[in-house]
């Protein structure tokens, strides 16, 4: 289960435990993970909710490719991406990336790389709902 | 056969009357598909394009039966 698009809320801890359970016990000495969570403030404005749109089929294809490339490029055993779509509320998780490897350096490096590639290549778009009743598309990602 | 054309996010709202399907013509490119599907609307800066779910550039060719998509810079994660 290297990638999953979730149309409802998901539990990052449960996803991470399930991911580790797919690995051979004793085969990995490091697990690194990143969770992106929706904030209630962006560019100085209060945000009450968000719609995350994606391009079905292309998104899954691109995420799978990113995972495959990470496994080729880093000394890791496996990688996971879970990404939410649809209606999201502040405080809810948006994305989880996780990596299992023998040692910590590759796990940390690959986990960061997964996130940066996802934000650069995967077809997702955020539309924020503002506290004043308006809405707007997020124009670009932050540098990190 | 024909070409399927998709628009996503803010770009879909920018060209609300765009055609979801157009006839294929010899020598078609991604850019030519945009022009015919949007009835000649100017392509905004920084538009991303795909053909059959793969990222492509506006000058690249399009074949009969392809699915072409246009979208703004991605903002996931």
Backbone of each chain as ProteinMPNN parsed JSONL, in Angstrom:
{"seq_chain_A": "XXXXXXXXXXXXXXXXXXXXXXXXXXXXXXXXXXXXXXXXXXXXXXXXXXXXXXXXXXXXXXXXXXXXXXXXXXXXXXXXXXXXXXXXXXXXXXXXXXXXXXXXXXXXXXXXXXXXXXXXXXXXXXXXXXXXXXXXXXXXXXXX", "coords_chain_A": {"N_chain_A": [[0.826, -1.199, 0.0], [1.666, 1.457, -1.046], [0.707, 4.027, -1.741], [-2.134, 6.137, -1.045], [-5.234, 7.646, -1.676], [-7.36, 9.533, 0.245], [-10.714, 9.983, 0.809], [-12.047, 10.647, 3.055], [-11.512, 11.553, 6.536], [-8.368, 10.619, 8.014], [-6.305, 8.552, 10.142], [-3.219, 9.331, 11.09], [-1.44, 7.966, 12.842], [-2.477, 5.382, 12.938], [-2.278, 4.701, 10.235], [0.481, 4.73, 9.952], [1.257, 2.677, 11.687], [0.063, 0.512, 10.387], [1.485, 0.543, 8.019], [4.108, -0.039, 8.902], [3.599, -2.6, 9.763], [3.454, -4.0, 7.427], [6.022, -4.468, 6.755], [8.886, -6.643, 6.901], [9.424, -8.035, 10.051], [12.131, -6.854, 11.992], [13.62, -6.148, 9.816], [13.946, -3.466, 9.381], [15.479, -0.552, 10.75], [14.807, 2.002, 11.157], [12.201, 4.38, 11.086], [10.832, 7.075, 9.481], [8.608, 9.83, 9.526], [6.226, 12.21, 8.204], [3.689, 14.522, 8.903], [1.282, 16.525, 7.475], [-0.81, 19.128, 8.427], [-3.959, 20.806, 8.402], [-4.076, 24.297, 8.778], [-5.587, 27.06, 10.599], [-5.137, 29.536, 9.684], [-3.943, 31.533, 7.068], [-1.726, 33.344, 5.095], [-2.255, 35.561, 6.67], [-4.998, 35.585, 6.986], [-8.024, 34.412, 8.518], [-8.99, 31.049, 8.253], [-11.604, 28.854, 7.555], [-12.18, 26.411, 6.48], [-11.481, 23.952, 3.9], [-11.336, 22.894, 0.494], [-10.034, 20.175, -1.134], [-8.985, 19.539, -4.229], [-8.393, 17.079, -6.785], [-6.778, 15.339, -9.532], [-8.187, 12.671, -10.574], [-6.777, 9.46, -11.121], [-4.472, 10.547, -12.558], [-3.262, 11.712, -10.339], [-2.879, 9.516, -8.569], [-1.161, 8.035, -10.169], [1.076, 9.724, -10.341], [1.837, 9.945, -7.644], [2.503, 7.271, -7.092], [4.67, 6.999, -8.783], [6.463, 8.79, -7.605], [6.945, 7.496, -5.156], [8.146, 5.131, -6.141], [10.436, 6.226, -7.325], [11.718, 7.257, -5.083], [12.388, 4.922, -3.709], [14.221, 3.898, -5.479], [16.192, 5.9, -5.426], [17.104, 6.318, -2.842], [18.557, 4.664, 0.021], [16.472, 2.834, 1.061], [13.791, 0.798, 2.405], [11.021, 0.818, 1.992], [8.231, 2.999, 1.171], [5.626, 5.333, 1.973], [2.708, 7.146, 1.013], [-0.028, 8.978, 2.055], [-2.824, 10.827, 1.174], [-5.192, 13.325, 1.639], [-8.364, 14.169, 0.121], [-11.11, 16.323, -0.905], [-13.49, 17.743, 1.402], [-12.085, 19.539, 4.071], [-11.272, 20.258, 7.47], [-9.883, 22.742, 9.701], [-7.107, 21.61, 11.615], [-7.287, 18.973, 10.896], [-5.566, 16.129, 9.487], [-3.76, 16.415, 6.422], [-1.843, 15.224, 4.81], [0.312, 12.368, 4.832], [3.586, 11.23, 4.913], [5.84, 8.522, 4.87], [8.682, 6.521, 5.694], [10.546, 3.523, 5.684], [13.664, 2.253, 6.658], [17.031, 0.874, 6.849], [18.77, 2.468, 8.333], [18.861, 5.738, 10.026], [19.527, 8.081, 8.503], [18.924, 7.811, 5.731], [16.188, 7.416, 5.96], [15.224, 9.877, 7.041], [16.08, 11.653, 4.976], [14.798, 10.663, 2.651], [12.118, 10.868, 3.388], [11.699, 13.648, 3.571], [12.246, 14.277, 0.902], [10.172, 12.944, -0.447], [7.96, 14.542, 0.328], [8.642, 17.053, -0.768], [8.73, 16.508, -3.521], [6.113, 15.641, -3.926], [4.742, 18.046, -3.437], [5.644, 19.517, -5.534], [4.92, 18.152, -7.868], [2.545, 16.544, -7.788], [-0.852, 16.416, -8.78], [-2.8, 18.234, -7.051], [-5.092, 20.619, -5.662], [-5.751, 23.396, -3.597], [-8.573, 24.949, -2.228], [-9.491, 27.564, -0.265], [-11.797, 28.335, 2.375], [-12.822, 31.33, 3.735], [-13.016, 33.193, 6.829], [-14.544, 35.453, 6.505], [-16.514, 34.736, 4.765], [-15.853, 34.516, 2.105], [-14.036, 32.824, -0.59], [-11.01, 31.324, -1.834], [-8.53, 30.262, -4.204], [-5.571, 28.586, -3.375], [-2.551, 29.891, -4.409], [0.122, 29.137, -4.674], [2.679, 26.935, -3.396], [4.253, 27.18, -0.172], [7.75, 27.914, 0.472], [8.634, 26.07, 2.282]], "CA_chain_A": [[0.0, 0.0, 0.0], [2.59, 2.599, -1.026], [0.012, 5.31, -1.798], [-3.576, 6.064, -0.869], [-6.002, 8.886, -1.661], [-8.416, 9.352, 1.24], [-11.823, 10.932, 0.653], [-12.475, 11.013, 4.403], [-10.417, 11.749, 7.456], [-7.554, 9.438, 8.287], [-5.534, 8.577, 11.384], [-1.81, 9.116, 10.709], [-0.793, 6.946, 13.686], [-2.945, 4.076, 12.475], [-1.69, 4.448, 8.909], [1.902, 4.435, 10.139], [1.361, 1.336, 12.275], [-0.282, -0.461, 9.344], [2.619, 0.531, 7.078], [5.202, -0.798, 9.519], [3.19, -4.009, 9.868], [3.668, -4.662, 6.14], [7.456, -4.732, 6.585], [9.366, -7.838, 7.602], [9.931, -7.671, 11.38], [13.578, -6.931, 12.121], [14.308, -5.738, 8.59], [14.185, -2.011, 9.353], [15.901, 0.013, 12.022], [14.384, 3.398, 11.218], [10.981, 4.836, 10.426], [10.642, 8.525, 9.54], [7.305, 10.199, 8.985], [5.835, 13.62, 8.213], [2.245, 14.753, 8.807], [0.868, 17.894, 7.186], [-2.117, 19.364, 9.044], [-4.558, 22.072, 7.976], [-4.063, 25.395, 9.75], [-6.759, 27.949, 10.543], [-4.653, 30.863, 9.295], [-3.051, 31.506, 5.905], [-1.467, 34.679, 4.546], [-2.83, 36.562, 7.556], [-6.463, 35.514, 7.019], [-8.62, 33.261, 9.194], [-9.505, 30.06, 7.303], [-12.558, 27.995, 8.276], [-12.256, 25.098, 5.845], [-10.753, 23.856, 2.638], [-11.648, 21.81, -0.429], [-8.833, 19.718, -1.841], [-9.335, 18.906, -5.515], [-7.287, 16.367, -7.43], [-7.029, 14.827, -10.885], [-8.216, 11.221, -10.378], [-5.927, 8.639, -11.997], [-3.142, 11.152, -12.694], [-2.692, 11.905, -9.0], [-2.398, 8.225, -8.095], [-0.013, 7.658, -11.001], [2.217, 10.56, -9.977], [2.288, 9.556, -6.296], [3.174, 5.967, -7.199], [5.979, 7.234, -9.41], [7.322, 9.429, -6.593], [7.371, 6.427, -4.233], [9.097, 4.254, -6.846], [11.696, 6.958, -7.496], [12.37, 7.346, -3.767], [12.966, 3.604, -3.406], [15.404, 3.759, -6.327], [17.2, 6.933, -5.19], [17.598, 6.294, -1.462], [18.774, 3.327, 0.575], [15.305, 2.601, 1.923], [13.089, -0.455, 2.139], [9.668, 1.07, 1.485], [7.735, 4.353, 1.434], [4.161, 5.461, 1.996], [2.072, 8.469, 0.943], [-1.487, 9.049, 2.176], [-3.206, 12.226, 0.94], [-6.623, 13.606, 1.74], [-9.052, 15.037, -0.848], [-12.471, 16.674, -0.49], [-13.681, 18.802, 2.403], [-11.165, 19.386, 5.204], [-11.421, 21.284, 8.504], [-8.633, 23.035, 10.403], [-6.71, 20.618, 12.606], [-7.303, 17.619, 10.328], [-4.39, 15.826, 8.677], [-3.889, 16.486, 4.957], [-0.914, 14.311, 4.136], [1.293, 11.597, 5.602], [4.627, 10.494, 4.194], [6.601, 7.691, 5.808], [9.749, 5.733, 5.071], [11.266, 2.545, 6.493], [14.998, 1.961, 6.137], [17.904, 0.246, 7.84], [19.374, 3.492, 9.196], [18.05, 6.949, 10.102], [19.822, 9.143, 7.53], [18.145, 7.596, 4.512], [14.763, 7.596, 6.28], [14.961, 11.315, 7.112], [16.275, 12.29, 3.667], [13.765, 10.221, 1.706], [10.812, 11.381, 3.829], [11.659, 15.048, 3.12], [12.211, 14.275, -0.563], [8.801, 12.576, -0.845], [7.077, 15.697, 0.5], [8.984, 18.122, -1.715], [8.313, 16.076, -4.858], [4.643, 15.666, -3.934], [4.284, 19.428, -3.53], [6.072, 20.06, -6.822], [4.457, 17.412, -9.047], [1.273, 15.811, -7.701], [-1.963, 17.326, -9.098], [-3.766, 18.604, -6.011], [-5.296, 22.073, -5.569], [-6.474, 23.783, -2.388], [-9.443, 26.137, -2.228], [-9.769, 27.893, 1.133], [-12.972, 29.128, 2.761], [-12.356, 32.33, 4.69], [-13.956, 33.532, 7.902], [-15.434, 36.532, 6.059], [-17.502, 34.166, 3.86], [-15.311, 34.348, 0.764], [-13.165, 31.668, -0.835], [-9.91, 31.616, -2.772], [-7.601, 29.175, -4.518], [-4.179, 28.789, -2.969], [-1.844, 30.129, -5.673], [1.419, 28.465, -4.742], [3.136, 26.361, -2.137], [5.303, 27.9, 0.544], [9.062, 27.299, 0.232], [8.909, 24.988, 3.227]], "C_chain_A": [[0.868, 1.261, 0.0], [1.905, 3.957, -1.144], [-1.481, 5.1, -1.569], [-4.163, 7.468, -0.897], [-7.183, 8.657, -0.734], [-9.493, 10.419, 1.059], [-12.435, 11.327, 1.993], [-11.26, 11.226, 5.278], [-9.609, 10.473, 7.645], [-6.732, 9.66, 9.553], [-4.072, 8.304, 11.05], [-1.13, 8.034, 11.535], [-1.19, 5.543, 13.246], [-2.366, 3.704, 11.13], [-0.224, 4.034, 9.046], [2.099, 3.03, 10.721], [1.071, 0.26, 11.227], [0.845, -0.591, 8.325], [3.77, -0.287, 7.649], [4.87, -2.284, 9.582], [3.364, -4.759, 8.548], [5.138, -5.001, 5.907], [7.833, -6.003, 7.346], [9.932, -7.437, 8.964], [11.442, -7.862, 11.455], [14.335, -6.439, 10.909], [14.634, -4.254, 8.569], [14.546, -1.51, 10.75], [15.449, 1.44, 12.198], [13.069, 3.588, 10.49], [10.91, 6.349, 10.601], [9.29, 8.843, 8.942], [7.098, 11.702, 9.074], [4.322, 13.678, 8.088], [2.01, 16.228, 8.539], [-0.558, 18.082, 7.657], [-2.658, 20.713, 8.603], [-4.541, 23.097, 9.105], [-5.328, 26.249, 9.592], [-6.37, 29.376, 10.161], [-3.743, 30.708, 8.087], [-2.952, 32.909, 5.326], [-2.196, 35.763, 5.352], [-4.341, 36.524, 7.686], [-6.931, 34.256, 7.756], [-9.274, 32.342, 8.16], [-10.385, 29.069, 8.067], [-12.667, 26.589, 7.681], [-11.549, 25.116, 4.504], [-11.324, 22.709, 1.804], [-10.373, 21.444, -1.172], [-9.262, 18.936, -3.078], [-8.125, 18.14, -6.047], [-7.72, 15.892, -8.803], [-7.002, 13.298, -10.768], [-7.441, 10.494, -11.475], [-4.547, 9.275, -12.159], [-2.482, 11.329, -11.333], [-2.112, 10.595, -8.479], [-1.137, 7.796, -8.859], [1.236, 8.422, -10.584], [2.741, 10.191, -8.588], [3.016, 8.214, -6.328], [4.566, 6.123, -7.799], [6.949, 7.853, -8.401], [7.829, 8.38, -5.597], [8.404, 5.522, -4.9], [10.453, 4.934, -6.998], [12.445, 7.076, -6.17], [13.055, 6.024, -3.419], [14.226, 3.36, -4.243], [16.536, 4.691, -5.882], [17.823, 6.872, -3.801], [17.735, 4.848, -0.994], [17.672, 3.024, 1.597], [14.617, 1.303, 1.511], [11.722, -0.214, 1.515], [9.253, 2.499, 1.858], [6.224, 4.373, 1.304], [3.76, 6.92, 1.812], [0.568, 8.266, 1.101], [-1.861, 10.514, 2.035], [-4.713, 12.359, 0.921], [-7.106, 14.399, 0.536], [-10.449, 15.339, -0.3], [-12.476, 17.779, 0.549], [-12.827, 18.526, 3.645], [-11.369, 20.546, 6.17], [-10.073, 21.536, 9.175], [-8.362, 22.0, 11.501], [-6.696, 19.201, 12.066], [-6.049, 17.378, 9.496], [-4.704, 15.875, 7.178], [-3.05, 15.407, 4.294], [-0.038, 13.61, 5.156], [2.307, 11.014, 4.627], [5.423, 9.714, 5.234], [7.584, 6.823, 5.036], [10.304, 4.762, 6.094], [12.618, 2.26, 5.841], [15.824, 1.296, 7.23], [18.412, 1.278, 8.839], [18.66, 4.833, 9.043], [18.294, 7.953, 8.978], [18.968, 8.997, 6.273], [16.655, 7.808, 4.77], [14.401, 9.079, 6.331], [15.016, 11.948, 5.722], [15.15, 11.923, 2.7], [12.392, 10.778, 2.083], [10.651, 12.842, 3.394], [11.514, 15.114, 1.6], [10.811, 13.924, -1.068], [7.871, 13.791, -0.773], [7.354, 16.784, -0.542], [8.558, 17.746, -3.139], [6.791, 16.08, -4.984], [4.147, 17.103, -4.152], [4.64, 20.049, -4.871], [5.313, 19.434, -8.002], [3.042, 16.867, -8.973], [0.09, 16.764, -7.904], [-3.044, 17.369, -8.015], [-3.889, 20.127, -6.022], [-6.17, 22.378, -4.368], [-7.318, 25.027, -2.635], [-9.864, 26.392, -0.782], [-11.097, 28.632, 1.267], [-12.553, 30.056, 3.893], [-13.449, 32.681, 5.687], [-14.926, 34.625, 7.471], [-16.47, 36.043, 5.04], [-17.009, 33.955, 2.439], [-14.522, 33.059, 0.615], [-12.097, 32.065, -1.835], [-9.087, 30.356, -3.003], [-6.229, 29.538, -3.988], [-3.346, 28.833, -4.25], [-0.536, 29.353, -5.798], [1.761, 27.883, -3.377], [4.171, 27.261, -1.476], [6.635, 27.197, 0.309], [9.346, 26.142, 1.181], [9.488, 25.57, 4.489]], "O_chain_A": [[0.812, 2.049, 0.944], [2.463, 4.956, -0.69], [-2.024, 4.033, -1.857], [-3.66, 8.372, -0.231], [-7.929, 7.692, -0.905], [-9.213, 11.615, 1.147], [-13.253, 12.245, 2.056], [-10.121, 11.098, 4.827], [-10.125, 9.372, 7.454], [-6.496, 10.792, 9.975], [-3.713, 7.164, 10.757], [-0.331, 7.262, 11.003], [-0.36, 4.636, 13.187], [-2.003, 2.552, 10.894], [0.251, 3.126, 8.363], [2.992, 2.293, 10.303], [1.742, -0.77, 11.18], [1.129, -1.681, 7.829], [4.339, -1.132, 6.959], [5.758, -3.128, 9.467], [3.416, -5.988, 8.529], [5.467, -5.733, 4.974], [7.172, -6.38, 8.313], [10.823, -6.592, 9.034], [11.97, -8.893, 11.037], [15.56, -6.319, 10.95], [15.509, -3.825, 7.817], [14.015, -1.962, 11.765], [15.668, 2.04, 13.251], [12.85, 3.029, 9.415], [10.925, 6.851, 11.725], [8.866, 8.215, 7.973], [7.706, 12.382, 9.9], [3.734, 12.973, 7.268], [2.483, 17.083, 9.287], [-1.43, 17.28, 7.322], [-1.894, 21.665, 8.445], [-4.937, 22.807, 10.234], [-6.034, 26.165, 8.587], [-7.167, 30.305, 10.296], [-2.865, 29.845, 8.08], [-3.962, 33.574, 5.096], [-2.686, 36.746, 4.795], [-4.919, 37.334, 8.411], [-6.33, 33.188, 7.64], [-10.02, 32.802, 7.296], [-9.975, 28.515, 9.087], [-13.193, 25.682, 8.325], [-11.083, 26.155, 4.038], [-11.741, 21.684, 2.343], [-9.717, 22.301, -1.765], [-9.815, 17.84, -2.992], [-6.98, 18.51, -5.79], [-8.883, 16.027, -9.185], [-5.935, 12.69, -10.849], [-7.47, 10.904, -12.635], [-3.541, 8.607, -11.921], [-1.277, 11.119, -11.191], [-0.979, 10.565, -8.0], [-0.187, 7.27, -8.279], [2.321, 7.849, -10.483], [3.953, 10.13, -8.378], [4.036, 8.045, -5.659], [5.516, 5.463, -7.377], [8.12, 7.479, -8.352], [9.007, 8.38, -5.239], [9.421, 5.185, -4.294], [11.494, 4.302, -6.822], [13.674, 7.003, -6.143], [14.169, 6.015, -2.896], [15.17, 2.711, -3.793], [17.707, 4.318, -5.951], [18.951, 7.327, -3.607], [17.114, 3.937, -1.541], [17.904, 2.967, 2.804], [14.835, 0.785, 0.416], [11.306, -0.947, 0.618], [9.843, 3.122, 2.741], [5.626, 3.542, 0.62], [4.382, 7.821, 2.377], [-0.039, 7.48, 0.374], [-1.277, 11.364, 2.707], [-5.414, 11.591, 0.262], [-6.361, 15.209, -0.015], [-10.911, 14.697, 0.644], [-11.592, 18.635, 0.577], [-12.845, 17.424, 4.194], [-11.608, 21.678, 5.751], [-9.22, 20.649, 9.214], [-9.271, 21.577, 12.215], [-6.147, 18.306, 12.708], [-5.524, 18.301, 8.873], [-5.764, 15.436, 6.732], [-3.485, 14.759, 3.342], [0.311, 14.169, 6.196], [1.937, 10.381, 3.638], [5.649, 10.195, 6.345], [7.348, 6.446, 3.888], [10.512, 5.131, 7.25], [12.706, 2.053, 4.63], [15.388, 1.168, 8.374], [18.481, 1.011, 10.038], [17.943, 5.054, 8.066], [17.353, 8.615, 8.54], [18.362, 9.965, 5.812], [15.94, 8.318, 3.908], [13.403, 9.499, 5.746], [14.112, 12.688, 5.335], [14.616, 12.79, 2.008], [11.595, 11.119, 1.209], [9.589, 13.23, 2.906], [10.742, 15.92, 1.08], [10.32, 14.542, -2.013], [7.092, 14.04, -1.693], [6.431, 17.358, -1.12], [8.073, 18.602, -3.88], [6.246, 16.471, -6.016], [3.244, 17.34, -4.954], [4.001, 21.011, -5.298], [5.086, 20.096, -9.015], [2.388, 16.738, -10.008], [0.035, 17.814, -7.265], [-4.042, 16.65, -8.063], [-2.937, 20.838, -6.343], [-7.186, 21.724, -4.136], [-6.841, 26.024, -3.177], [-10.508, 25.552, -0.153], [-11.476, 29.434, 0.414], [-11.993, 29.61, 4.895], [-14.638, 32.494, 5.429], [-16.025, 34.718, 8.018], [-17.229, 36.851, 4.505], [-17.672, 33.285, 1.647], [-14.359, 32.299, 1.57], [-12.26, 33.024, -2.589], [-8.961, 29.502, -2.124], [-5.78, 30.675, -4.137], [-3.423, 27.924, -5.077], [-0.138, 28.962, -6.896], [1.212, 28.283, -2.35], [4.877, 28.012, -2.149], [6.656, 26.011, -0.02], [10.218, 25.318, 0.904], [9.794, 24.831, 5.425]]}, "seq_chain_B": "XXXXXXXXXXXXXXXXXXXXXXXXXXXXXXXXXXXXXXXXXXXXXXXXXXXXXXXXXXXXXXXXXXXXXXXXXXXXX", "coords_chain_B": {"N_chain_B": [[-13.094, 9.305, -33.609], [-11.799, 11.545, -31.062], [-10.52, 14.332, -29.114], [-10.26, 14.399, -25.651], [-10.797, 16.937, -23.283], [-9.728, 18.43, -20.33], [-10.14, 20.605, -17.516], [-8.834, 22.015, -14.554], [-9.426, 23.108, -11.151], [-8.716, 26.522, -10.422], [-8.378, 27.167, -13.053], [-10.422, 25.925, -14.448], [-12.534, 27.522, -13.691], [-11.765, 29.848, -14.885], [-12.15, 29.492, -17.599], [-15.012, 28.944, -18.254], [-16.739, 28.129, -20.31], [-15.417, 26.295, -21.834], [-14.734, 23.686, -24.206], [-15.405, 20.237, -23.591], [-14.613, 18.271, -25.264], [-12.995, 17.898, -28.372], [-12.603, 17.798, -31.969], [-9.986, 15.908, -33.494], [-7.097, 17.166, -35.185], [-4.698, 16.946, -37.839], [-1.307, 17.253, -36.854], [-1.823, 18.347, -34.398], [-1.161, 20.053, -31.309], [-0.55, 20.406, -27.753], [-0.93, 23.078, -27.109], [-2.473, 23.941, -29.313], [-4.777, 22.495, -28.867], [-5.699, 23.726, -26.51], [-6.307, 26.283, -27.59], [-8.431, 25.771, -29.421], [-10.307, 24.508, -27.768], [-10.939, 26.473, -25.943], [-11.923, 28.477, -27.453], [-10.088, 30.337, -28.397], [-9.072, 31.704, -26.174], [-6.608, 33.447, -24.247], [-3.776, 31.689, -23.057], [-3.178, 31.421, -19.668], [-0.264, 32.541, -17.759], [2.079, 30.174, -16.465], [0.524, 27.881, -16.657], [-0.021, 24.408, -16.289], [0.311, 21.348, -18.111], [-1.035, 18.229, -19.276], [-0.847, 15.067, -20.962], [-2.646, 12.241, -21.478], [-2.37, 11.646, -18.728], [0.261, 12.269, -18.148], [2.772, 14.665, -17.417], [3.223, 17.322, -19.698], [4.599, 19.602, -22.2], [3.45, 22.733, -23.721], [4.094, 22.752, -26.492], [4.148, 20.151, -27.309], [3.084, 17.174, -29.073], [-0.247, 15.935, -29.846], [-2.345, 13.14, -30.026], [-5.019, 11.52, -31.846], [-7.736, 10.583, -29.819], [-6.485, 11.053, -27.424], [-6.263, 12.187, -23.958], [-6.289, 15.358, -22.801], [-5.152, 17.667, -20.409], [-5.46, 20.678, -18.478], [-4.058, 22.719, -15.975], [-3.627, 24.776, -12.983], [-0.595, 25.788, -11.141], [0.39, 23.251, -8.855], [-0.841, 22.554, -5.534], [-0.708, 20.793, -3.384], [-0.275, 18.763, -0.369]], "CA_chain_B": [[-12.334, 9.609, -32.395], [-11.657, 12.968, -30.758], [-9.627, 14.599, -27.978], [-10.933, 14.787, -24.412], [-10.085, 18.087, -22.701], [-10.121, 18.667, -18.933], [-9.598, 21.795, -16.858], [-8.946, 21.812, -13.106], [-9.271, 24.158, -10.127], [-9.008, 27.906, -10.841], [-8.382, 27.251, -14.514], [-11.778, 25.547, -14.878], [-13.387, 28.697, -13.481], [-11.316, 30.916, -15.785], [-12.681, 29.239, -18.957], [-16.2, 28.131, -17.923], [-17.421, 27.601, -21.488], [-14.492, 25.505, -22.641], [-15.286, 22.428, -24.718], [-14.813, 19.054, -22.974], [-14.172, 17.344, -26.305], [-12.847, 18.544, -29.681], [-12.12, 16.915, -33.036], [-8.539, 15.901, -33.692], [-6.588, 17.619, -36.483], [-3.296, 16.581, -38.077], [-0.341, 18.197, -36.311], [-2.289, 18.956, -33.15], [-0.289, 20.146, -30.145], [-1.257, 20.76, -26.524], [-1.307, 24.481, -27.242], [-3.568, 24.036, -30.285], [-5.978, 21.976, -28.179], [-6.177, 24.819, -25.645], [-6.876, 27.349, -28.415], [-9.736, 25.383, -29.972], [-11.26, 24.172, -26.687], [-11.33, 27.7, -25.226], [-12.34, 29.465, -28.458], [-9.059, 31.353, -28.589], [-8.679, 32.424, -24.959], [-5.166, 33.457, -23.979], [-3.389, 30.734, -22.014], [-2.518, 32.141, -18.57], [1.095, 32.135, -17.42], [2.3, 29.11, -15.481], [-0.392, 26.751, -16.815], [0.591, 23.096, -16.452], [-0.432, 20.553, -19.091], [-0.744, 16.793, -19.304], [-1.451, 14.251, -22.02], [-2.804, 10.868, -20.982], [-1.947, 11.592, -17.318], [1.693, 12.551, -18.013], [3.097, 16.076, -17.611], [3.717, 17.65, -21.03], [4.761, 21.019, -22.507], [2.452, 23.171, -24.712], [4.474, 22.506, -27.888], [4.202, 18.718, -27.61], [2.017, 16.72, -29.966], [-1.423, 15.256, -29.291], [-2.89, 12.188, -30.997], [-6.451, 11.243, -31.783], [-8.095, 9.729, -28.688], [-5.766, 11.44, -26.201], [-6.882, 13.029, -22.929], [-5.418, 16.514, -22.522], [-5.631, 18.412, -19.236], [-4.788, 21.945, -18.164], [-4.275, 23.057, -14.57], [-2.7, 25.748, -12.405], [0.433, 25.176, -10.304], [-0.205, 22.342, -7.867], [-0.725, 23.081, -4.17], [-1.022, 19.75, -2.414], [0.61, 18.573, 0.777]], "C_chain_B": [[-12.243, 11.122, -32.218], [-10.702, 13.095, -29.568], [-10.471, 15.037, -26.793], [-10.117, 15.895, -23.746], [-10.624, 18.345, -21.291], [-9.434, 19.921, -18.395], [-9.822, 21.623, -15.355], [-8.788, 23.114, -12.323], [-9.573, 25.546, -10.713], [-9.065, 28.041, -12.355], [-9.752, 26.876, -15.08], [-12.722, 26.745, -14.749], [-13.017, 29.83, -14.437], [-11.86, 30.741, -17.2], [-13.938, 28.369, -18.819], [-16.891, 27.519, -19.139], [-16.561, 26.697, -22.341], [-15.103, 24.155, -23.024], [-14.615, 21.234, -24.05], [-14.276, 18.047, -24.011], [-14.068, 18.118, -27.625], [-12.378, 17.507, -30.698], [-10.604, 17.016, -33.14], [-8.206, 16.413, -35.088], [-5.13, 17.205, -36.608], [-2.384, 17.666, -37.507], [-0.762, 18.842, -35.016], [-1.206, 18.943, -32.07], [-1.152, 20.47, -28.927], [-1.771, 22.197, -26.628], [-2.477, 24.665, -28.205], [-4.879, 23.526, -29.679], [-6.56, 23.052, -27.262], [-6.911, 25.878, -26.482], [-8.266, 26.983, -28.92], [-10.759, 25.121, -28.865], [-11.771, 25.425, -25.988], [-11.783, 28.795, -26.18], [-11.373, 30.645, -28.504], [-8.677, 32.146, -27.36], [-7.163, 32.366, -24.784], [-4.849, 32.455, -22.865], [-2.671, 31.498, -20.902], [-1.085, 31.652, -18.356], [1.056, 30.986, -16.422], [1.271, 27.97, -15.572], [0.422, 25.465, -16.972], [-0.3, 22.258, -17.362], [-0.082, 19.076, -18.91], [-1.422, 16.171, -20.513], [-1.464, 12.815, -21.511], [-2.128, 10.675, -19.62], [-0.452, 11.807, -17.112], [1.927, 14.037, -18.252], [3.688, 16.289, -19.011], [3.838, 19.165, -21.188], [3.784, 21.414, -23.622], [2.804, 22.84, -26.17], [4.375, 21.027, -28.267], [2.937, 18.235, -28.32], [0.928, 15.947, -29.221], [-2.003, 14.363, -30.383], [-4.395, 12.033, -30.81], [-6.735, 10.269, -30.634], [-7.409, 10.102, -27.385], [-6.67, 12.204, -25.237], [-5.891, 14.125, -22.56], [-6.004, 17.276, -21.34], [-4.789, 19.647, -19.013], [-5.081, 22.279, -16.713], [-3.252, 24.07, -14.074], [-1.61, 25.039, -11.607], [-0.194, 24.393, -9.153], [0.082, 22.839, -6.449], [-1.095, 22.034, -3.125], [-0.069, 19.728, -1.236], [0.249, 19.415, 1.961]], "O_chain_B": [[-12.576, 11.882, -33.128], [-10.154, 12.106, -29.083], [-11.3, 15.94, -26.914], [-8.893, 15.801, -23.655], [-11.833, 18.464, -21.093], [-8.308, 20.247, -18.769], [-10.873, 21.143, -14.932], [-8.133, 24.063, -12.753], [-10.568, 25.721, -11.416], [-9.731, 28.936, -12.876], [-10.19, 27.447, -16.078], [-13.596, 26.954, -15.591], [-13.855, 30.672, -14.761], [-12.017, 31.721, -17.928], [-13.936, 27.204, -19.215], [-17.562, 26.494, -19.013], [-16.939, 26.364, -23.464], [-15.879, 23.568, -22.27], [-13.389, 21.202, -23.943], [-13.574, 17.097, -23.663], [-14.955, 18.906, -27.953], [-11.825, 16.469, -30.333], [-10.019, 18.073, -32.905], [-8.923, 16.14, -36.051], [-4.411, 17.121, -35.612], [-2.657, 18.856, -37.66], [-0.124, 19.795, -34.568], [-0.448, 17.983, -31.928], [-2.339, 20.769, -29.057], [-2.914, 22.483, -26.273], [-3.378, 25.46, -27.938], [-5.951, 24.065, -29.95], [-7.772, 23.264, -27.239], [-8.004, 26.313, -26.121], [-9.183, 27.802, -28.852], [-11.933, 25.465, -29.003], [-12.899, 25.447, -25.495], [-12.005, 29.928, -25.755], [-11.784, 31.798, -28.633], [-8.015, 33.176, -27.484], [-6.521, 31.373, -25.125], [-5.559, 32.381, -21.862], [-1.663, 32.154, -21.16], [-0.732, 30.528, -18.71], [0.116, 30.853, -15.639], [1.167, 27.172, -14.641], [1.422, 25.433, -17.69], [-1.518, 22.435, -17.383], [1.007, 18.725, -18.456], [-2.427, 16.673, -21.017], [-0.426, 12.254, -21.161], [-1.422, 9.694, -19.387], [0.059, 11.558, -16.02], [1.356, 14.615, -19.177], [4.548, 15.526, -19.451], [3.256, 19.923, -20.412], [3.335, 20.558, -24.384], [1.906, 22.665, -26.994], [4.507, 20.689, -29.444], [1.864, 18.822, -28.178], [1.144, 15.393, -28.143], [-2.136, 14.785, -31.531], [-4.956, 12.368, -29.766], [-6.055, 9.253, -30.495], [-7.718, 9.527, -26.342], [-7.686, 12.78, -25.626], [-4.796, 13.851, -22.069], [-7.212, 17.502, -21.278], [-3.593, 19.68, -19.304], [-6.218, 22.144, -16.26], [-2.17, 24.217, -14.641], [-1.68, 23.826, -11.41], [-1.181, 24.823, -8.557], [1.112, 23.464, -6.195], [-1.715, 22.348, -2.11], [0.827, 20.565, -1.123], [0.917, 19.348, 2.993]]}, "name": "protein", "num_of_chains": 2, "seq": "XXXXXXXXXXXXXXXXXXXXXXXXXXXXXXXXXXXXXXXXXXXXXXXXXXXXXXXXXXXXXXXXXXXXXXXXXXXXXXXXXXXXXXXXXXXXXXXXXXXXXXXXXXXXXXXXXXXXXXXXXXXXXXXXXXXXXXXXXXXXXXXXXXXXXXXXXXXXXXXXXXXXXXXXXXXXXXXXXXXXXXXXXXXXXXXXXXXXXXXXXXXXXXXXXXXXXXXXXXXXX"}
